[in-house]
Amino acid sequence: MGSAQKREERAEAESRRILDRVSRESEGSSMMTRARDHIAARDAEQNDPIELWGTRIGRAIAVTTLTALILWLLLYVFGIIGG
C-alpha cells in the first residue's frame, strides 16, 4: 500500500509541476494581449472619439520612439554607427 501511495503522490506532484509550467508559459500571450489593448486605447473613454484617437496616436508615437531608440542603441553599441 505504501508504494502505491508514493507513486500516486509523485504523479500528483508531476501533474502540478506541468500545470504550473503551462500556466507560466501562457502568461506571455496574455501580456501581448494587454499590450495590444493598451496601444489600441481600449482603456480610454470610448464615448469621446477625440480622446480615443489622441490616446492611440500618443501611444503609437511612444512605441515608435522607443523602437527607434532601442535600434539606435544597438547600432551604437555594436559599432555600426557613431564610430
ZITA-V889750 format. One record per helix or strand. SS is the DSSP state (hx for helix, st for strand). FROM is the first residue (numbers start at 1). LEN is the number of residues. If there is no record, write none. Layout:
BEGIN
SS:FROM:LEN / SS:FROM:LEN
END
This chain:
BEGIN
hx:2:38 / hx:49:29
END
